[in-house]
């Protein structure tokens, strides 16, 4: 089985289209989407239309929850923009997405961890910033998941980590946003160092799962110009540089 994994698209239709074109060239039996789909000062409605037409196995991330909460209270500008620039039908679509999913036999997908969409699976954040989590922390997150391939997202960091029982945890990185900063639980930055769209292809063979992290060029200047037009100079810089 050959699975293409998308995550953290963040309304970047230009990156998404480039990734889908690369998947078509590479070949995949299945494409899955690990959440954080529409929140971003880019093209949420167009992104929703494309993904709804594809009907991929998809889960909700924290930003789906935060976007929907904007119906009752003004949210973070990233989520509020997406709420105001999507249709009710598109919001109904994300309302119906599960938080976790058994994708296929022996494949499990969550956004953050199996129990929280706000906690990084493979990273730890402290007063010194964000770094790869200790083995014990990763094992705690993986406890109770028996599937051999565990897919996560949320941190935007492409990573692979082997855990007990021959299991593999894979974060494909972010399709749409290669850098950002966050205040929780401590201030930290995430940066991948280039504007390339990220995704992963996982393939099962006799010995287990192989992982191919893909870095794809696209018109990131167009995406950055859209972010700037929508009042987000921070996103414009992150999209062009991959640095925060």
N, C-alpha and C positions, 0 to 999 in steps of 0.2 A: 504494500500500500504506500502511496505517495501523497502526502498531505501538504498543501500550501497554507501557511498560517499568516493571517493578517491581524494586526492589533493597532489600537491608538491611531486611527485614521484622522480624527479631529477635523473633519470637514474639508480636508485637502483633496479635492477632486482631481487635481492635476497629478499629485503623487499616486493616488489610487489608480487612475487610468494607466499610468506607467507601470505600476506593479502588476496589474491585471494583464497587461500586454506581455510582460516578462513571464508571468505564469503560463500564458498560452504558448510561449516559445519553449519553456522548460518542460511543460507537461505536468499534470497533477490529476490524481483520481478524485480529489476532494479539496475544496477551498473552505476554510473556516475563518471566523472573525471573532476576536476575543475582546471586543468592546471599546468604549470611548470613541464613538463613531462620529458624532455631529457637532460637538461643542468646539467652537473655534471661530475666529473672525474671518472666515473664508467662504465656503460655498455649502452650507449645511443642507439646503433643499436639494441641490443637484446631487450631492453625495447620497442623500437618502433615496432619491429616485433610482439611482444606479443600483444601489445595494438591494433595495426592495425588489427590483426586477430580477436580480440574480438569485434571490431566496437562499443565500448561503446559511449553513448552520452558524448561528450568531448568538452571543450572549451580551448582556448589558454590563457596562462598566459603571464606575462611580459617576461619570459625567452624564450618563443617561438618567440616572436618578436625580442628579442635581438640575439637569435641564427641565425635567418634568416638575420639579418643585417650584420652578419659576411661575407656574400657573397660580400659585397662592402667595408668593413672596418674591420680591426682586432678588435675583441671584447674583453670583459672580459675573462680571461682564462677559466672560467667555461663554458661560452657559446661557446668560440672558440674551446675547446676540443670537445664539442658535435657536432659542425658544421663539424669539420674535421673527425669525426668518425661516421657519418651517411651518408646514400645514398641520391641521389637526390630524389628518390621516397619517402623516409621517410621525407625529408624536404618539398616535395610537400604536403604530408599529413598534416603536421602541418600548412603549408601555408593556407590550406583550412579550418582550424578550426575557428569557430566564437568566438567573444570576450565574449559574454553572450549567454544564452540559456534558453528558456522556456522548461524545462525538461519534465514536465508532467502537467496535470491540477493542477493549484495552486502551482507549484514549479518553482522557478527561480534560475539560477546559474550564478555567476560571479566569477572572480578570486580575484580581490582586492575589489573594489566597483563597482556598476553598470556603473560608468563613468570613472573609472581609474583602470588600472591593477597594479599601483604602490603604491596605498594608502591602508593601512590596514583598514578594515571595523570596527573591534571591538577593535583595539588598537590605542593608541596615542603615538607619539614619541616626546620628548622634550629634553632639556639639561640634564635632570635627568635620561633619559633612556626610555624604552618602558613599558607602563602600559595599563590597560583596559581603553578604551575611555569613555568619559562622555556620559550620555544618550542623550544629545542634539546633539552631534556629530554623534552618531550612528543613531539617527532619521533622521538627514540630509542625511546621506548616503542611508537610506532606503526610502527616499521620492520618490514617483513616482512608487514604486514597490508594486503592489497590492497583489501579491501571498502570501499565508500564510506561506510557507516555503521558506526561502532565504538562499541559499548555497553560501559560500565564501571560500577562501583559503588564500594564499599569506603569511600570518604571521607565519605559521607552528604551531600556538598555538591552541590546541583544546579548543573551547569555544562555549557556547550557550548564546544567549541574546534575551529576549522578548522585542518586540517593539510595538508601538501603533497598534491598529486594530487587535489584537490577532495574529500578525505575529511573527515568530521565525526566528532568524538568527543563522545559524550553521556553524562553522568552524570545519572540521573534524580533523585538525592537518595535519601533513606531513607523508606520507607513507615512504619517503626515507631519510629525514635529520632532526634530532631532535635538532640541535643547529647550529647557525651561528652568524656572526657579520656583520653589515652594517653601512655605513657612512651617509646614507640619511634618513630623512632630518638632523638628528644628529647621531653621533655614538651611536649605541646601540647593545645589544646582545639579541638573542632569545635562550632560552634553556628550554628543557622539562625534563631534569634531569635523563633520562635513554635512552638506545639505541633502545627501542621498536619501531616498526613501528606503526604508528597511522592511524586510519580511523574511520568512524562513520556509524552507522546504524540508520536511522530515520524511524519510523513506525507511521502511521496515525491510530487513533482510534476515538471513539465517542467524546472525549474531546480535540482532537488536535494531535500534533506531539510529540511523545516520542523520546528521543535521547539516544543512547548507544555508548559512546566513547570507542573504542577498542584499546588495547595496545598489540601488538603481538610480540613474540620473533621470531628471525630469526638469520642467521649466519652473525651478524654485523661485526665480525672480518674479514670475507672474504671480505666484502664490504670495510672495512677500509684498508685492505692490497692492494686492487685494487686502492684505492685513493692514498695511499703512493707510489705505483709503478708508478702512473701517475703524481708524483711530487706534490701532495697536502697533505702535513703533517697536515694542518689545518683541512681539511675534515676528514682525518683519525682519528684525535682526537675527532672531533665532533661526528663521527659515533660510536665510542667506548663508549664515556662518556655521550652523550646527554647534554654536557656542553660546553660553549664557553669561 
